[in-house]
């Protein structure tokens, strides 16, 4: 199409193509850079999610180590804030169309795992609150048992012993002493042993400690029943024994509630640990996939740039070659034409030179002929002069002869 076009048109078309290639290279570079930047943003969001997950583990430990309601509330609030950050980051990854289907799928799995993790954490907090309530109830009932024992000792047994001692009633004194000793041995000591077992259970909430606690609880109940038999007949102490049995029952129930809450919290903690492990695995997969996709995008952008640059160089070479041919071809044709003309001029010059030589030779020959003619003419002229002289001489002789003849005639 450009074969017969003017040279200026060809040069303009070549520069237009080079400009188009430059624009394509720039646009491709910009798009590749934009893709890499978006991939880096997604990688940053993934890092935000992973960091938030680590912060969740830290705040979960702070919740477990908190010793008062204020510290627990503060740690729980911080945990919820980090969970929101993690979930927002995972939601961004799950909604990112730039990511592969696998990466978005793992992000959605991480989201679901995060929700299960949050549910387990909230359930653990409820169980922790239930454990705290059971522990508070445990402490309250223990105080009530201690108060009831003190009432029995201070309001009934000691006054009874003092009255019997003042009255000299040895039987009444001995009975009150037996009741007081029974209370000390069968109730107070066993109650203290049960509380020690309860402290071990609180410190180490395991089945072995629970069995030891239940054994001490059963020993206390048996001791209470024995002491109840001892105080039979004393209305005040019978009421105290009934109250103590009720309080011991409440104490036992608080212990069961505490242990049930501990077991439930442990189960939720195990569930959180499992969900945390699955969540971390999913997030590591997302991190790996995002990193691979980011590297692939970077390599793809570099490859496209290299291909375009090489293509531009190759096309530039082709265009340069084409333009060179477009320029050199006509010049070469002109040179060939000039060379042909020069050859023709040279040939004509040769012919002219040959003709000139021939003319020169002819001229030389003519000059020789002219010289010969001139010599002949000179000879003729000389001869003519001689003839003229001879003629003059003859004429003179003739004159003389005529004169002689005349004279002779006259003589005659």
BAPA-330785 format. One record per residue (C-alpha): residue number from 1; residue in one letter; x, y, z negated. Coordinates in nm, 4 decimals, decimal comma. Example, Ala and Ser with C-alpha at 12.3 -4.5 7.8 and 13.67 -1.06 7.14 Angstrom:
{1; 'A'; {1,2300; -0,4500; -0,7800}}
{2; 'S'; {1,3670; -0,1060; -0,7140}}
This chain:
{1; 'X'; {0,0000; 0,0000; 0,0000}}
{2; 'X'; {0,2923; 0,2298; -0,0790}}
{3; 'X'; {0,5039; 0,0971; 0,2046}}
{4; 'X'; {0,4115; 0,3758; 0,4358}}
{5; 'X'; {0,3702; 0,6359; 0,1626}}
{6; 'X'; {0,5948; 0,9341; 0,1251}}
{7; 'X'; {0,9002; 0,9064; -0,0921}}
{8; 'X'; {0,7642; 1,1619; -0,3404}}
{9; 'X'; {0,4474; 0,9523; -0,3797}}
{10; 'X'; {0,6529; 0,6406; -0,4448}}
{11; 'X'; {0,8667; 0,8166; -0,7059}}
{12; 'X'; {0,5542; 0,9596; -0,8727}}
{13; 'X'; {0,3927; 0,6150; -0,8782}}
{14; 'X'; {0,7078; 0,4613; -1,0288}}
{15; 'X'; {0,7274; 0,7181; -1,3082}}
{16; 'X'; {0,3540; 0,6751; -1,3728}}
{17; 'X'; {0,4033; 0,3001; -1,4183}}
{18; 'X'; {0,6970; 0,3596; -1,6523}}
{19; 'X'; {0,4873; 0,6064; -1,8515}}
{20; 'X'; {0,2074; 0,3484; -1,8735}}
{21; 'X'; {0,4553; 0,0895; -1,9999}}
{22; 'X'; {0,5816; 0,3344; -2,2620}}
{23; 'X'; {0,2234; 0,4001; -2,3715}}
{24; 'X'; {0,1552; 0,0259; -2,3925}}
{25; 'X'; {0,4694; -0,0289; -2,5959}}
{26; 'X'; {0,3767; 0,2544; -2,8317}}
{27; 'X'; {0,0171; 0,1359; -2,8667}}
{28; 'X'; {0,1278; -0,2218; -2,9250}}
{29; 'X'; {0,3805; -0,1082; -3,1834}}
{30; 'X'; {0,1209; 0,1040; -3,3594}}
{31; 'X'; {-0,1319; -0,1798; -3,3630}}
{32; 'X'; {0,1302; -0,4264; -3,4834}}
{33; 'X'; {0,2424; -0,1879; -3,7569}}
{34; 'X'; {-0,1190; -0,1259; -3,8562}}
{35; 'X'; {-0,1817; -0,5007; -3,8753}}
{36; 'X'; {0,1296; -0,5511; -4,0871}}
{37; 'X'; {0,0296; -0,2648; -4,3168}}
{38; 'X'; {-0,3184; -0,4132; -4,3619}}
{39; 'X'; {-0,1629; -0,7503; -4,4334}}
{40; 'X'; {0,0611; -0,5848; -4,6912}}
{41; 'X'; {-0,2449; -0,4212; -4,8480}}
{42; 'X'; {-0,4101; -0,7626; -4,8736}}
{43; 'X'; {-0,0894; -0,9045; -5,0204}}
{44; 'X'; {-0,0944; -0,6206; -5,2758}}
{45; 'X'; {-0,4579; -0,7017; -5,3623}}
{46; 'X'; {-0,3605; -1,0653; -5,4064}}
{47; 'X'; {-0,0766; -0,9573; -5,6358}}
{48; 'X'; {-0,3283; -0,7425; -5,8292}}
{49; 'X'; {-0,5510; -1,0463; -5,8743}}
{50; 'X'; {-0,2589; -1,2600; -5,9934}}
{51; 'X'; {-0,1377; -0,9913; -6,2347}}
{52; 'X'; {-0,4910; -0,9508; -6,3687}}
{53; 'X'; {-0,5018; -1,3276; -6,4202}}
{54; 'X'; {-0,1805; -1,3096; -6,6229}}
{55; 'X'; {-0,3262; -1,0235; -6,8251}}
{56; 'X'; {-0,6353; -1,2388; -6,8887}}
{57; 'X'; {-0,4145; -1,5096; -7,0372}}
{58; 'X'; {-0,2457; -1,2494; -7,2581}}
{59; 'X'; {-0,5732; -1,1037; -7,3831}}
{60; 'X'; {-0,7158; -1,4522; -7,4377}}
{61; 'X'; {-0,4193; -1,5253; -7,6634}}
{62; 'X'; {-0,4758; -1,1931; -7,8406}}
{63; 'X'; {-0,8380; -1,2918; -7,8982}}
{64; 'X'; {-0,7279; -1,6253; -8,0452}}
{65; 'X'; {-0,4745; -1,4544; -8,2732}}
{66; 'X'; {-0,6998; -1,1694; -8,3863}}
{67; 'X'; {-0,7731; -1,1722; -8,7564}}
{68; 'X'; {-1,0582; -0,9209; -8,7770}}
{69; 'X'; {-1,3659; -0,8225; -8,5839}}
{70; 'X'; {-1,2201; -0,4939; -8,4605}}
{71; 'X'; {-0,9107; -0,6585; -8,3119}}
{72; 'X'; {-1,1260; -0,9302; -8,1560}}
{73; 'X'; {-1,3620; -0,6748; -8,0031}}
{74; 'X'; {-1,0717; -0,4748; -7,8632}}
{75; 'X'; {-0,9086; -0,7841; -7,7125}}
{76; 'X'; {-1,2397; -0,9023; -7,5635}}
{77; 'X'; {-1,2982; -0,5596; -7,4051}}
{78; 'X'; {-0,9480; -0,5656; -7,2542}}
{79; 'X'; {-1,0106; -0,9197; -7,1259}}
{80; 'X'; {-1,3330; -0,8112; -6,9577}}
{81; 'X'; {-1,1557; -0,5167; -6,7933}}
{82; 'X'; {-0,8827; -0,7410; -6,6505}}
{83; 'X'; {-1,1445; -0,9915; -6,5361}}
{84; 'X'; {-1,3272; -0,7183; -6,3454}}
{85; 'X'; {-0,9984; -0,6170; -6,1797}}
{86; 'X'; {-0,9268; -0,9774; -6,0827}}
{87; 'X'; {-1,2751; -1,0345; -5,9471}}
{88; 'X'; {-1,2715; -0,7115; -5,7434}}
{89; 'X'; {-0,9365; -0,8071; -5,5892}}
{90; 'X'; {-1,0577; -1,1601; -5,5067}}
{91; 'X'; {-1,3795; -1,0195; -5,3585}}
{92; 'X'; {-1,1746; -0,7916; -5,1333}}
{93; 'X'; {-0,9719; -1,0917; -5,0182}}
{94; 'X'; {-1,2835; -1,3021; -4,9616}}
{95; 'X'; {-1,4399; -1,0227; -4,7505}}
{96; 'X'; {-1,1214; -0,9452; -4,5532}}
{97; 'X'; {-1,1837; -1,0433; -4,1925}}
{98; 'X'; {-0,8166; -1,0001; -4,1204}}
{99; 'X'; {-0,7435; -1,3101; -4,3301}}
{100; 'X'; {-0,7761; -1,6604; -4,1929}}
{101; 'X'; {-1,0795; -1,8735; -4,2709}}
{102; 'X'; {-0,8677; -2,0882; -4,5008}}
{103; 'X'; {-0,7435; -1,7891; -4,7008}}
{104; 'X'; {-1,0953; -1,6451; -4,7330}}
{105; 'X'; {-1,2249; -1,9881; -4,8346}}
{106; 'X'; {-0,9627; -2,0239; -5,1061}}
{107; 'X'; {-1,0420; -1,6698; -5,2202}}
{108; 'X'; {-1,4086; -1,7641; -5,2543}}
{109; 'X'; {-1,3066; -2,0755; -5,4454}}
{110; 'X'; {-1,0967; -1,8567; -5,6729}}
{111; 'X'; {-1,3977; -1,6292; -5,7221}}
{112; 'X'; {-1,6159; -1,9236; -5,8211}}
{113; 'X'; {-1,3424; -2,0547; -6,0482}}
{114; 'X'; {-1,3078; -1,7101; -6,2039}}
{115; 'X'; {-1,6814; -1,7040; -6,2754}}
{116; 'X'; {-1,6597; -2,0466; -6,4408}}
{117; 'X'; {-1,3562; -1,9268; -6,6337}}
{118; 'X'; {-1,5502; -1,6217; -6,7516}}
{119; 'X'; {-1,8486; -1,8379; -6,8496}}
{120; 'X'; {-1,6208; -2,0653; -7,0515}}
{121; 'X'; {-1,4584; -1,7620; -7,2153}}
{122; 'X'; {-1,7952; -1,6149; -7,3101}}
{123; 'X'; {-1,9119; -1,9513; -7,4451}}
{124; 'X'; {-1,5882; -1,9784; -7,6412}}
{125; 'X'; {-1,6530; -1,6349; -7,7855}}
{126; 'X'; {-2,0009; -1,7442; -7,8896}}
{127; 'X'; {-1,8533; -2,0563; -8,0473}}
{128; 'X'; {-1,5876; -1,8430; -8,2116}}
{129; 'X'; {-1,8575; -1,6178; -8,3522}}
{130; 'X'; {-2,0472; -1,9268; -8,4703}}
{131; 'X'; {-1,7284; -2,0565; -8,6291}}
{132; 'X'; {-1,6799; -1,7219; -8,8030}}
{133; 'X'; {-2,0406; -1,7225; -8,9233}}
{134; 'X'; {-2,0041; -2,0804; -9,0516}}
{135; 'X'; {-1,6803; -1,9870; -9,2260}}
{136; 'X'; {-1,8447; -1,6843; -9,3830}}
{137; 'X'; {-2,1315; -1,9066; -9,4958}}
{138; 'X'; {-1,8816; -2,1532; -9,6311}}
{139; 'X'; {-1,7152; -1,8807; -9,8351}}
{140; 'X'; {-2,0513; -1,7466; -9,9551}}
{141; 'X'; {-2,1735; -2,0888; -10,0693}}
{142; 'X'; {-1,8427; -2,1583; -10,2413}}
{143; 'X'; {-1,8837; -1,8330; -10,4300}}
{144; 'X'; {-2,2416; -1,9283; -10,5177}}
{145; 'X'; {-2,1260; -2,2692; -10,6468}}
{146; 'X'; {-1,8576; -2,1007; -10,8560}}
{147; 'X'; {-2,1112; -1,8514; -10,9893}}
{148; 'X'; {-2,3575; -2,1337; -11,0757}}
{149; 'X'; {-2,0841; -2,3252; -11,2541}}
{150; 'X'; {-1,9891; -2,0137; -11,4495}}
{151; 'X'; {-2,3558; -1,9605; -11,5426}}
{152; 'X'; {-2,3793; -2,3192; -11,6653}}
{153; 'X'; {-2,0621; -2,2849; -11,8664}}
{154; 'X'; {-2,1105; -1,9334; -11,9984}}
{155; 'X'; {-2,4877; -1,9319; -12,0534}}
{156; 'X'; {-2,5553; -2,2900; -12,1614}}
{157; 'X'; {-2,2596; -2,5137; -12,2431}}
{158; 'X'; {-2,0331; -2,2757; -12,4364}}
{159; 'X'; {-2,3228; -2,1155; -12,6316}}
{160; 'X'; {-2,4532; -2,4688; -12,7081}}
{161; 'X'; {-2,1133; -2,5812; -12,8346}}
{162; 'X'; {-2,0823; -2,2682; -13,0458}}
{163; 'X'; {-2,4315; -2,3097; -13,1930}}
{164; 'X'; {-2,3681; -2,6793; -13,2677}}
{165; 'X'; {-2,0360; -2,5943; -13,4251}}
{166; 'X'; {-2,1886; -2,3240; -13,6401}}
{167; 'X'; {-2,4726; -2,5556; -13,7385}}
{168; 'X'; {-2,2359; -2,8425; -13,8043}}
{169; 'X'; {-2,4324; -3,0618; -13,5655}}
{170; 'X'; {-2,1612; -3,2972; -13,4518}}
{171; 'X'; {-2,3876; -3,4933; -13,2165}}
{172; 'X'; {-2,5002; -3,1776; -13,0398}}
{173; 'X'; {-2,1419; -3,0541; -13,0309}}
{174; 'X'; {-2,0209; -3,3849; -12,8891}}
{175; 'X'; {-2,2973; -3,3846; -12,6277}}
{176; 'X'; {-2,2155; -3,0320; -12,5162}}
{177; 'X'; {-1,8467; -3,1239; -12,5096}}
{178; 'X'; {-1,9286; -3,4294; -12,2955}}
{179; 'X'; {-2,1420; -3,2161; -12,0641}}
{180; 'X'; {-1,8674; -2,9552; -12,0351}}
{181; 'X'; {-1,6018; -3,2201; -11,9759}}
{182; 'X'; {-1,8240; -3,3912; -11,7169}}
{183; 'X'; {-1,8788; -3,0608; -11,5446}}
{184; 'X'; {-1,5044; -3,0036; -11,5420}}
{185; 'X'; {-1,4108; -3,3516; -11,4176}}
{186; 'X'; {-1,7042; -3,4539; -11,2012}}
{187; 'X'; {-1,7944; -3,1169; -11,0501}}
{188; 'X'; {-1,5293; -2,8477; -11,0804}}
{189; 'X'; {-1,2221; -3,0602; -11,0038}}
{190; 'X'; {-1,3918; -3,2446; -10,7208}}
{191; 'X'; {-1,5281; -2,9176; -10,5862}}
{192; 'X'; {-1,1770; -2,7691; -10,5878}}
{193; 'X'; {-1,0435; -3,0801; -10,4112}}
{194; 'X'; {-1,3199; -3,0421; -10,1508}}
{195; 'X'; {-1,2287; -2,6782; -10,0999}}
{196; 'X'; {-0,8636; -2,7726; -10,0528}}
{197; 'X'; {-0,9733; -3,0303; -9,7935}}
{198; 'X'; {-1,1852; -2,7582; -9,6322}}
{199; 'X'; {-0,8818; -2,5274; -9,6157}}
{200; 'X'; {-0,6826; -2,8023; -9,4445}}
{201; 'X'; {-0,9713; -2,8514; -9,2037}}
{202; 'X'; {-0,9795; -2,4793; -9,1304}}
{203; 'X'; {-0,6057; -2,4749; -9,0761}}
{204; 'X'; {-0,5957; -2,7962; -8,8718}}
{205; 'X'; {-0,9395; -2,8662; -8,7258}}
{206; 'X'; {-0,8741; -3,2284; -8,6338}}
{207; 'X'; {-1,0684; -3,5482; -8,6941}}
{208; 'X'; {-0,8284; -3,6724; -8,9628}}
{209; 'X'; {-0,8735; -3,3557; -9,1659}}
{210; 'X'; {-1,2478; -3,3726; -9,1112}}
{211; 'X'; {-1,2605; -3,7278; -9,2465}}
{212; 'X'; {-1,0620; -3,6204; -9,5525}}
{213; 'X'; {-1,3020; -3,3321; -9,6018}}
{214; 'X'; {-1,6070; -3,5598; -9,5701}}
{215; 'X'; {-1,4543; -3,8032; -9,8198}}
{216; 'X'; {-1,3998; -3,5235; -10,0722}}
{217; 'X'; {-1,7523; -3,4010; -10,0045}}
{218; 'X'; {-1,8938; -3,7469; -10,0780}}
{219; 'X'; {-1,6870; -3,7677; -10,3985}}
{220; 'X'; {-1,8265; -3,4320; -10,5078}}
{221; 'X'; {-2,1803; -3,5452; -10,4335}}
{222; 'X'; {-2,1291; -3,8620; -10,6421}}
{223; 'X'; {-1,9790; -3,6571; -10,9210}}
{224; 'X'; {-2,2754; -3,4177; -10,9087}}
{225; 'X'; {-2,5152; -3,7088; -10,9368}}
{226; 'X'; {-2,3222; -3,8458; -11,2339}}
{227; 'X'; {-2,3195; -3,5082; -11,4048}}
{228; 'X'; {-2,6894; -3,4680; -11,3289}}
{229; 'X'; {-2,7485; -3,7923; -11,5199}}
{230; 'X'; {-2,5411; -3,6628; -11,8095}}
{231; 'X'; {-2,7382; -3,3374; -11,8463}}
{232; 'X'; {-3,0763; -3,5053; -11,8231}}
{233; 'X'; {-3,2914; -3,3746; -12,1074}}
{234; 'X'; {-3,1471; -3,0222; -12,0974}}
{235; 'X'; {-3,3799; -2,8170; -11,8809}}
{236; 'X'; {-3,1344; -2,5344; -11,8207}}
{237; 'X'; {-2,8560; -2,7678; -11,7151}}
{238; 'X'; {-3,0962; -2,9826; -11,5099}}
{239; 'X'; {-3,1891; -2,6695; -11,3145}}
{240; 'X'; {-2,8199; -2,5846; -11,2835}}
{241; 'X'; {-2,7488; -2,9391; -11,1555}}
{242; 'X'; {-3,0304; -2,9137; -10,8989}}
{243; 'X'; {-2,9033; -2,5740; -10,7875}}
{244; 'X'; {-2,5492; -2,7049; -10,7610}}
{245; 'X'; {-2,6648; -3,0029; -10,5552}}
{246; 'X'; {-2,8478; -2,7665; -10,3216}}
{247; 'X'; {-2,5471; -2,5400; -10,2917}}
{248; 'X'; {-2,3191; -2,8349; -10,2270}}
{249; 'X'; {-2,5569; -2,9385; -9,9507}}
{250; 'X'; {-2,5418; -2,5919; -9,8030}}
{251; 'X'; {-2,1636; -2,6007; -9,8353}}
{252; 'X'; {-2,1530; -2,9322; -9,6528}}
{253; 'X'; {-2,3807; -2,7969; -9,3783}}
{254; 'X'; {-2,1619; -2,4874; -9,3388}}
{255; 'X'; {-1,8655; -2,7195; -9,3027}}
{256; 'X'; {-2,0438; -2,9214; -9,0342}}
{257; 'X'; {-2,1431; -2,6026; -8,8542}}
{258; 'X'; {-1,7862; -2,4770; -8,8742}}
{259; 'X'; {-1,6423; -2,7998; -8,7364}}
{260; 'X'; {-1,9057; -2,8172; -8,4614}}
{261; 'X'; {-1,8217; -2,4597; -8,3619}}
{262; 'X'; {-1,4519; -2,5465; -8,3653}}
{263; 'X'; {-1,5115; -2,8491; -8,1415}}
{264; 'X'; {-1,7285; -2,6464; -7,9062}}
{265; 'X'; {-1,4662; -2,3714; -7,8934}}
{266; 'X'; {-1,1958; -2,6288; -7,8256}}
{267; 'X'; {-1,4036; -2,7739; -7,5424}}
{268; 'X'; {-1,4532; -2,4289; -7,3964}}
{269; 'X'; {-1,0820; -2,3581; -7,4351}}
{270; 'X'; {-1,0053; -2,6818; -7,2520}}
{271; 'X'; {-1,2552; -2,5831; -6,9846}}
{272; 'X'; {-1,0893; -2,2421; -6,9618}}
{273; 'X'; {-0,7489; -2,4076; -6,9361}}
{274; 'X'; {-0,8725; -2,6347; -6,6565}}
{275; 'X'; {-1,0430; -2,3499; -6,4747}}
{276; 'X'; {-0,7370; -2,1310; -6,5273}}
{277; 'X'; {-0,5179; -2,4023; -6,3751}}
{278; 'X'; {-0,7512; -2,4401; -6,0758}}
{279; 'X'; {-0,7776; -2,0612; -6,0484}}
{280; 'X'; {-0,4001; -2,0173; -6,0537}}
{281; 'X'; {-0,3623; -2,2937; -5,7913}}
{282; 'X'; {-0,6227; -2,1279; -5,5682}}
{283; 'X'; {-0,4598; -1,7866; -5,6116}}
{284; 'X'; {-0,1160; -1,9321; -5,5369}}
{285; 'X'; {-0,2618; -2,0848; -5,2202}}
{286; 'X'; {-0,4098; -1,7475; -5,1304}}
{287; 'X'; {-0,0727; -1,5850; -5,1993}}
{288; 'X'; {0,1014; -1,8392; -4,9776}}
{289; 'X'; {-0,1536; -1,8013; -4,6984}}
{290; 'X'; {-0,1468; -1,4213; -4,7170}}
{291; 'X'; {0,2331; -1,4233; -4,7138}}
{292; 'X'; {0,2412; -1,6641; -4,4181}}
{293; 'X'; {-0,0144; -1,4535; -4,2319}}
{294; 'X'; {0,1782; -1,1350; -4,3093}}
{295; 'X'; {0,4994; -1,2890; -4,1814}}
{296; 'X'; {0,3161; -1,4226; -3,8747}}
{297; 'X'; {0,1677; -1,0785; -3,8064}}
{298; 'X'; {0,5104; -0,9191; -3,8399}}
{299; 'X'; {0,6689; -1,1775; -3,6109}}
{300; 'X'; {0,3816; -1,1461; -3,3657}}
{301; 'X'; {0,4188; -0,7693; -3,3569}}
{302; 'X'; {0,7924; -0,8031; -3,3064}}
{303; 'X'; {0,7408; -1,0603; -3,0321}}
{304; 'X'; {0,4861; -0,8424; -2,8535}}
{305; 'X'; {0,7211; -0,5462; -2,8781}}
{306; 'X'; {1,0119; -0,7532; -2,7458}}
{307; 'X'; {0,8000; -0,8901; -2,4603}}
{308; 'X'; {0,6740; -0,5451; -2,3690}}
{309; 'X'; {1,0211; -0,3954; -2,3877}}
{310; 'X'; {1,1687; -0,6758; -2,1792}}
{311; 'X'; {0,8742; -0,6517; -1,9414}}
{312; 'X'; {0,9244; -0,2768; -1,9220}}
{313; 'X'; {1,2938; -0,3216; -1,8540}}
{314; 'X'; {1,2211; -0,5874; -1,5901}}
{315; 'X'; {0,9492; -0,3791; -1,4317}}
{316; 'X'; {1,1783; -0,0764; -1,4460}}
{317; 'X'; {1,4444; -0,2758; -1,2660}}
{318; 'X'; {1,1887; -0,3882; -1,0088}}
{319; 'X'; {1,0643; -0,0323; -0,9676}}
{320; 'X'; {1,4175; 0,1001; -0,9486}}
{321; 'X'; {1,4991; -0,1650; -0,6908}}
{322; 'X'; {1,1817; -0,0860; -0,4969}}
{323; 'X'; {1,2389; 0,2868; -0,5154}}
{324; 'X'; {1,6009; 0,2386; -0,4212}}
{325; 'X'; {1,4950; 0,0339; -0,1233}}
{326; 'X'; {1,2321; 0,2934; -0,0420}}
{327; 'X'; {1,4976; 0,5616; -0,0524}}
{328; 'X'; {1,7897; 0,3666; 0,0937}}
{329; 'X'; {1,5833; 0,2035; 0,3703}}
{330; 'X'; {1,4947; 0,5260; 0,5504}}
{331; 'X'; {1,8418; 0,6636; 0,4823}}
{332; 'X'; {1,9903; 0,3425; 0,6195}}
{333; 'X'; {1,7644; 0,3658; 0,9218}}
{334; 'X'; {1,8666; 0,7288; 0,9711}}
{335; 'X'; {2,2303; 0,6303; 0,9347}}
{336; 'X'; {2,1757; 0,3472; 1,1824}}
{337; 'X'; {2,0038; 0,5912; 1,4151}}
{338; 'X'; {2,2879; 0,8377; 1,3719}}
{339; 'X'; {2,5361; 0,5573; 1,4225}}
{340; 'X'; {2,3529; 0,4476; 1,7379}}
{341; 'X'; {2,3441; 0,8086; 1,8565}}
{342; 'X'; {2,7072; 0,8436; 1,7653}}
{343; 'X'; {2,7869; 0,5294; 1,9579}}
{344; 'X'; {2,5876; 0,6619; 2,2500}}
{345; 'X'; {2,7630; 0,9973; 2,2176}}
{346; 'X'; {3,0931; 0,8159; 2,1943}}
{347; 'X'; {3,0039; 0,6115; 2,5021}}
{348; 'X'; {2,8920; 0,9237; 2,6826}}
{349; 'X'; {3,2068; 1,0968; 2,5663}}
{350; 'X'; {3,4022; 0,8040; 2,7029}}
{351; 'X'; {3,2166; 0,8277; 3,0260}}
{352; 'X'; {3,2681; 1,2037; 3,0297}}
{353; 'X'; {3,6334; 1,1493; 2,9486}}
{354; 'X'; {3,6568; 0,8892; 3,2225}}
{355; 'X'; {3,4838; 1,1237; 3,4616}}
{356; 'X'; {3,7104; 1,4017; 3,3468}}
{357; 'X'; {4,0067; 1,1724; 3,3998}}
{358; 'X'; {3,8797; 1,0846; 3,7405}}
{359; 'X'; {3,8149; 1,4498; 3,8110}}
{360; 'X'; {4,1583; 1,5292; 3,6784}}
{361; 'X'; {4,3098; 1,2632; 3,8979}}
{362; 'X'; {4,1005; 1,3930; 4,1936}}
{363; 'X'; {4,2126; 1,7407; 4,1088}}
{364; 'X'; {4,5706; 1,6195; 4,0958}}
{365; 'X'; {4,5288; 1,4492; 4,4274}}
{366; 'X'; {4,3582; 1,7589; 4,5636}}
{367; 'X'; {4,6377; 1,9649; 4,4199}}
{368; 'X'; {4,8888; 1,7386; 4,5908}}
{369; 'X'; {4,6894; 1,7617; 4,9113}}
{370; 'X'; {4,6710; 2,1339; 4,8641}}
{371; 'X'; {5,0403; 2,1430; 4,8049}}
{372; 'X'; {5,0944; 1,9346; 5,1162}}
{373; 'X'; {4,8452; 2,1487; 5,3018}}
{374; 'X'; {5,0146; 2,4558; 5,1642}}
{375; 'X'; {5,3483; 2,3198; 5,2775}}
{376; 'X'; {5,2006; 2,2345; 5,6139}}
{377; 'X'; {5,0466; 2,5768; 5,6260}}
{378; 'X'; {5,3759; 2,7254; 5,5344}}
{379; 'X'; {5,5356; 2,5160; 5,8019}}
{380; 'X'; {5,2601; 2,6249; 6,0390}}
{381; 'X'; {5,3053; 2,9783; 5,9238}}
{382; 'X'; {5,6746; 2,9435; 5,9726}}
{383; 'X'; {5,6160; 2,7849; 6,3053}}
{384; 'X'; {5,3612; 3,0503; 6,3791}}
{385; 'X'; {5,6076; 3,3151; 6,2753}}
{386; 'X'; {5,8640; 3,1411; 6,4852}}
{387; 'X'; {5,6114; 3,1165; 6,7640}}
{388; 'X'; {5,5265; 3,4818; 6,7141}}
{389; 'X'; {5,8901; 3,5690; 6,7140}}
{390; 'X'; {5,9353; 3,3514; 7,0180}}
{391; 'X'; {5,6314; 3,5091; 7,1678}}
{392; 'X'; {5,7645; 3,8518; 7,0832}}
{393; 'X'; {6,0927; 3,7487; 7,2215}}
{394; 'X'; {5,9175; 3,6003; 7,5237}}
{395; 'X'; {5,7075; 3,9068; 7,5453}}
{396; 'X'; {6,0191; 4,1158; 7,5185}}
{397; 'X'; {6,1839; 3,9028; 7,7827}}
{398; 'X'; {5,8714; 3,9218; 7,9860}}
{399; 'X'; {5,8804; 4,2954; 7,9502}}
{400; 'X'; {6,2368; 4,2922; 8,0455}}
{401; 'X'; {6,1579; 4,0581; 8,3280}}
{402; 'X'; {5,8738; 4,2744; 8,4415}}
{403; 'X'; {6,1010; 4,5704; 8,4085}}
{404; 'X'; {6,3596; 4,3875; 8,6095}}
{405; 'X'; {6,0917; 4,2742; 8,8490}}
{406; 'X'; {5,9597; 4,6304; 8,8640}}
{407; 'X'; {6,3010; 4,7568; 8,9233}}
{408; 'X'; {6,3501; 4,4860; 9,1739}}
{409; 'X'; {6,0290; 4,5709; 9,3330}}
{410; 'X'; {6,1222; 4,9242; 9,3432}}
{411; 'X'; {6,4478; 4,8312; 9,4833}}
{412; 'X'; {6,2795; 4,6354; 9,7382}}
